[in-house]
């Protein structure tokens, strides 16, 4: 089961598709093994970058079961169960936990406008999934348009003992990490794991502010693993030097709208998935964009 001591790199997995849009079973297995070989300490599936809203309910469950089966208990698997209604959230959560998931992740709907609404929503979500299911707050205001202050996050943590992790994707958000860590160090709130997203754009500094690692999906996950390990070893300069070598592609991958297409293209070029197909609606990369990606990859691999 997922716990508040979770750390390292939980790689966000895209959902591989065949050229005709069907879920690619063979690529899914190959992707899982590649991420584990890269040093992932966990995997996260059916998140925003997993194109979860484009999957039918039976496809999402089948994909989750396949990943969990392929992992075979080697690392925890977190499953995104965000849904428009609590019935769908409850149903998927129950089935993936029965299949062997370590926990679930829940993003707030964009309709939440006040602190009270946010706190109340998560109380209802916990009731829906069951108070014994470990779960992750997904704090991604750039996509959800829901802003959660440190105080709101602390209220959610305190009202739900089964909340064990914050997936931190606020931007700018470094001071939020500092505020939460100061509060837990002072005994003002329970300490939970903080893993950071946004493609790893600020990972070295997030680690230095008190994050426990990353939960994101950069196409060279071994870099994320090495940066986390180097920071934990006190090798700050080496960590930042390595990160800076990848930063141009990290930045390119975090472009709104096109980022997943870029990531899938790189994963295809690295032999991790067979195609870079996105389900419609989704962008297609222009020849100019592909040429830029190829140049960025060449720079990384030459170095």
C-alpha positions as CSV (number, residue, x, y, z in Angstrom):
1,X,0.0,0.0,0.0
2,X,1.1,3.6,-0.7
3,X,2.3,5.4,2.4
4,X,3.4,8.9,3.5
5,X,7.0,7.8,3.2
6,X,6.8,7.3,-0.6
7,X,9.9,8.8,-2.3
8,X,11.9,8.7,-5.5
9,X,10.5,8.8,-8.9
10,X,6.9,7.7,-9.7
11,X,6.9,7.8,-13.5
12,X,3.7,9.1,-15.1
13,X,2.9,6.6,-17.8
14,X,1.2,7.6,-21.1
15,X,-1.3,5.2,-22.5
16,X,0.3,3.6,-25.7
17,X,-2.0,3.3,-28.7
18,X,-1.6,1.4,-31.9
19,X,-1.9,3.4,-35.2
20,X,-5.7,2.8,-35.3
21,X,-6.2,4.1,-31.8
22,X,-6.5,0.8,-29.9
23,X,-4.6,0.4,-26.7
24,X,-1.2,-1.1,-27.5
25,X,-0.7,-4.1,-25.2
26,X,2.8,-5.0,-26.3
27,X,4.0,-1.4,-25.9
28,X,2.5,-1.2,-22.5
29,X,4.5,-4.1,-21.2
30,X,7.7,-2.8,-22.9
31,X,7.1,0.7,-21.4
32,X,6.6,-0.6,-17.9
33,X,9.9,-2.6,-18.1
34,X,11.8,0.4,-19.5
35,X,10.6,2.6,-16.6
36,X,11.6,0.0,-14.0
37,X,15.0,-0.4,-15.7
38,X,15.4,3.4,-15.5
39,X,15.1,3.2,-11.7
40,X,11.4,4.2,-11.1
41,X,10.3,3.6,-7.5
42,X,6.7,3.7,-8.6
43,X,4.4,4.1,-11.6
44,X,1.3,6.4,-12.0
45,X,-1.3,5.6,-14.6
46,X,-4.5,7.1,-16.0
47,X,-3.5,10.7,-15.1
48,X,-4.0,13.8,-17.2
49,X,-1.0,12.8,-19.4
50,X,-2.4,9.3,-19.7
51,X,-5.3,10.5,-21.8
52,X,-7.6,9.0,-19.2
53,X,-10.7,11.0,-20.4
54,X,-10.3,9.5,-23.9
55,X,-10.6,5.9,-22.6
56,X,-13.8,4.0,-22.2
57,X,-14.3,2.7,-18.6
58,X,-13.6,-0.9,-19.6
59,X,-10.4,0.2,-21.4
60,X,-9.2,2.2,-18.4
61,X,-9.7,-0.8,-16.1
62,X,-8.1,-3.3,-18.6
63,X,-5.0,-1.0,-18.9
64,X,-4.7,-0.6,-15.2
65,X,-4.9,-4.3,-14.7
66,X,-2.3,-5.0,-17.3
67,X,0.2,-2.5,-15.8
68,X,-0.3,-3.9,-12.3
69,X,0.1,-7.4,-13.6
70,X,3.3,-6.5,-15.5
71,X,4.8,-4.7,-12.4
72,X,4.0,-7.8,-10.4
73,X,4.6,-6.1,-7.0
74,X,8.0,-4.7,-7.8
75,X,7.0,-1.1,-7.3
76,X,3.7,0.6,-6.2
77,X,1.2,1.5,-8.9
78,X,-1.0,4.6,-8.4
79,X,-4.1,4.9,-10.5
80,X,-5.8,8.2,-11.4
81,X,-9.5,7.9,-10.6
82,X,-10.7,11.5,-11.1
83,X,-14.1,11.5,-12.6
84,X,-17.1,13.8,-13.1
85,X,-19.1,11.9,-10.6
86,X,-18.4,9.9,-7.4
87,X,-20.1,6.7,-8.7
88,X,-17.5,6.3,-11.5
89,X,-14.7,7.3,-9.1
90,X,-15.9,4.7,-6.5
91,X,-16.3,2.0,-9.1
92,X,-12.8,2.4,-10.7
93,X,-11.1,2.8,-7.3
94,X,-12.6,-0.4,-5.9
95,X,-11.7,-2.4,-9.0
96,X,-8.0,-1.2,-9.3
97,X,-7.4,-1.7,-5.6
98,X,-8.8,-5.2,-5.9
99,X,-6.4,-5.7,-8.8
100,X,-3.4,-4.7,-6.7
101,X,-3.0,-0.9,-7.0
102,X,-1.1,0.7,-4.1
103,X,-3.4,3.8,-4.1
104,X,-5.4,6.2,-6.2
105,X,-5.0,9.9,-7.2
106,X,-7.8,12.4,-7.2
107,X,-7.8,15.8,-9.0
108,X,-10.4,18.4,-8.0
109,X,-13.0,19.4,-10.6
110,X,-12.8,22.9,-12.1
111,X,-16.2,23.8,-10.6
112,X,-14.7,24.3,-7.1
113,X,-14.2,28.0,-6.3
114,X,-13.9,28.4,-2.5
115,X,-11.7,26.8,0.1
116,X,-14.7,25.3,1.8
117,X,-15.9,23.7,-1.5
118,X,-12.4,22.1,-2.0
119,X,-12.2,20.7,1.5
120,X,-15.8,19.4,1.3
121,X,-15.2,17.8,-2.1
122,X,-12.3,15.8,-0.9
123,X,-14.3,14.6,2.2
124,X,-17.0,13.3,-0.2
125,X,-14.3,11.7,-2.5
126,X,-12.8,9.8,0.5
127,X,-16.3,8.6,1.4
128,X,-16.7,7.4,-2.2
129,X,-13.5,5.5,-2.5
130,X,-13.4,4.2,1.1
131,X,-11.5,5.6,4.1
132,X,-9.1,2.6,3.9
133,X,-7.8,3.4,0.4
134,X,-4.5,5.4,0.3
135,X,-4.9,8.4,-1.9
136,X,-3.0,11.3,-3.5
137,X,-4.1,15.0,-3.8
138,X,-3.3,16.2,-7.3
139,X,-2.6,19.9,-7.1
140,X,-2.4,21.1,-10.7
141,X,-4.1,24.5,-10.9
142,X,-2.6,25.2,-14.4
143,X,-5.0,22.5,-15.7
144,X,-7.8,22.2,-13.2
145,X,-8.1,26.0,-12.4
146,X,-8.5,25.1,-8.8
147,X,-6.1,26.9,-6.5
148,X,-5.2,25.1,-3.2
149,X,-3.3,27.1,-0.6
150,X,-1.0,25.4,1.9
151,X,-3.7,25.9,4.6
152,X,-6.4,24.2,2.4
153,X,-4.0,21.3,1.7
154,X,-3.3,20.9,5.4
155,X,-7.1,20.9,6.2
156,X,-7.6,18.1,3.7
157,X,-4.6,16.1,5.1
158,X,-5.9,16.5,8.7
159,X,-9.5,15.5,7.8
160,X,-8.4,12.4,6.0
161,X,-5.8,10.0,7.5
162,X,-5.8,8.0,4.3
163,X,-4.4,11.0,2.4
164,X,-0.7,10.0,2.1
165,X,0.7,12.1,-0.7
166,X,0.5,15.5,-2.4
167,X,1.3,15.5,-6.1
168,X,2.6,19.1,-6.3
169,X,2.2,20.8,-9.7
170,X,1.6,24.4,-8.8
171,X,3.7,26.9,-10.7
172,X,5.2,29.0,-9.1
173,X,5.0,26.6,-6.2
174,X,8.4,26.3,-4.5
175,X,7.2,28.4,-1.6
176,X,4.2,26.1,-1.2
177,X,6.6,23.2,-0.6
178,X,8.5,25.2,2.0
179,X,5.3,26.2,3.8
180,X,4.0,22.7,4.0
181,X,7.4,21.3,5.2
182,X,7.7,24.0,7.8
183,X,4.2,23.3,9.1
184,X,4.9,19.5,9.4
185,X,8.3,20.1,11.0
186,X,6.6,22.3,13.6
187,X,3.9,19.7,14.3
188,X,1.2,21.8,12.8
189,X,0.1,19.2,10.3
190,X,0.8,15.5,9.5
191,X,3.7,14.9,7.2
192,X,2.8,13.4,3.9
193,X,4.9,12.5,0.8
194,X,5.4,15.3,-1.7
195,X,6.2,14.3,-5.2
196,X,6.4,16.9,-7.9
197,X,5.2,17.1,-11.5
198,X,5.3,19.7,-14.3
199,X,7.6,17.5,-16.3
200,X,10.3,17.9,-13.7
201,X,10.8,21.6,-14.7
202,X,12.0,22.6,-11.2
203,X,12.9,19.2,-9.8
204,X,16.4,20.1,-8.2
205,X,15.0,23.1,-6.4
206,X,11.8,21.2,-5.4
207,X,14.0,18.5,-3.8
208,X,16.0,21.2,-2.0
209,X,12.8,22.7,-0.7
210,X,11.8,19.4,0.9
211,X,10.0,17.3,-1.8
212,X,10.6,13.6,-1.7
213,X,10.9,13.1,-5.4
214,X,9.0,13.4,-8.7
215,X,5.8,12.1,-10.1
216,X,6.0,13.1,-13.7
217,X,6.7,11.7,-17.2
218,X,9.7,13.1,-18.9
219,X,10.8,10.9,-21.8
220,X,14.3,10.3,-20.2
221,X,13.1,9.1,-16.7
222,X,16.6,8.0,-15.8
223,X,17.6,11.6,-15.6
224,X,14.9,12.3,-13.0
225,X,16.0,9.2,-11.0
226,X,19.7,10.4,-11.1
227,X,18.8,13.9,-10.1
228,X,16.8,12.8,-7.1
229,X,19.6,10.4,-6.0
230,X,22.3,13.1,-6.4
231,X,20.4,15.6,-4.4
232,X,19.8,13.0,-1.7
233,X,23.6,12.3,-1.7
234,X,24.3,16.0,-1.2
235,X,25.8,16.3,-4.7
236,X,24.1,19.6,-5.6
237,X,26.4,20.7,-8.4
238,X,26.3,17.3,-10.1
239,X,22.5,17.2,-9.9
240,X,22.0,20.6,-11.4
241,X,24.6,20.0,-14.1
242,X,22.8,16.8,-15.2
243,X,19.4,18.5,-15.0
244,X,20.6,21.5,-17.0
245,X,21.8,19.2,-19.8
246,X,18.2,17.9,-20.2
247,X,16.4,21.2,-19.5
248,X,15.9,22.3,-23.1
249,X,13.9,19.1,-23.9
250,X,12.2,19.3,-20.5
251,X,11.0,22.8,-21.4
252,X,10.0,21.7,-24.9
253,X,7.9,18.8,-23.4
254,X,6.1,21.1,-21.1
255,X,4.5,23.2,-23.8
256,X,0.7,23.3,-23.2
257,X,-1.3,21.3,-25.7
258,X,1.6,19.7,-27.5
259,X,3.7,18.3,-24.6
260,X,2.3,14.8,-24.7
261,X,2.8,14.5,-28.4
262,X,6.4,15.5,-27.9
263,X,6.9,13.0,-25.1
264,X,5.3,10.1,-27.1
265,X,7.5,10.9,-30.1
266,X,10.6,10.7,-28.0
267,X,9.5,7.5,-26.3
268,X,8.8,6.0,-29.8
269,X,12.3,7.1,-31.0
270,X,13.8,5.5,-28.0
271,X,12.0,2.2,-28.8
272,X,9.9,2.3,-25.6
273,X,6.5,2.4,-27.4
274,X,5.7,1.5,-31.0
275,X,3.8,4.6,-32.1
276,X,3.4,8.1,-31.0
277,X,-0.4,8.0,-31.6
278,X,-2.6,10.2,-29.5
279,X,-6.4,9.7,-29.5
280,X,-8.4,12.4,-31.1
281,X,-8.7,15.2,-30.3
282,X,-4.9,15.7,-30.2
283,X,-2.2,17.6,-31.9
284,X,0.0,16.3,-34.7
285,X,3.7,17.3,-34.8
286,X,4.8,19.4,-37.7
287,X,8.0,18.5,-39.6
288,X,9.6,21.6,-38.1
289,X,8.7,20.5,-34.6
290,X,10.0,16.9,-35.2
291,X,13.3,18.3,-36.5
292,X,13.7,20.4,-33.3
293,X,13.0,17.4,-31.1
294,X,15.5,15.3,-33.0
295,X,18.2,18.0,-32.5
296,X,17.4,18.2,-28.8
297,X,17.7,14.4,-28.5
298,X,21.0,14.4,-30.3
299,X,22.4,17.0,-28.0
300,X,21.4,15.0,-24.9
301,X,22.7,11.7,-26.2
302,X,25.9,13.1,-27.6
303,X,26.7,14.7,-24.2
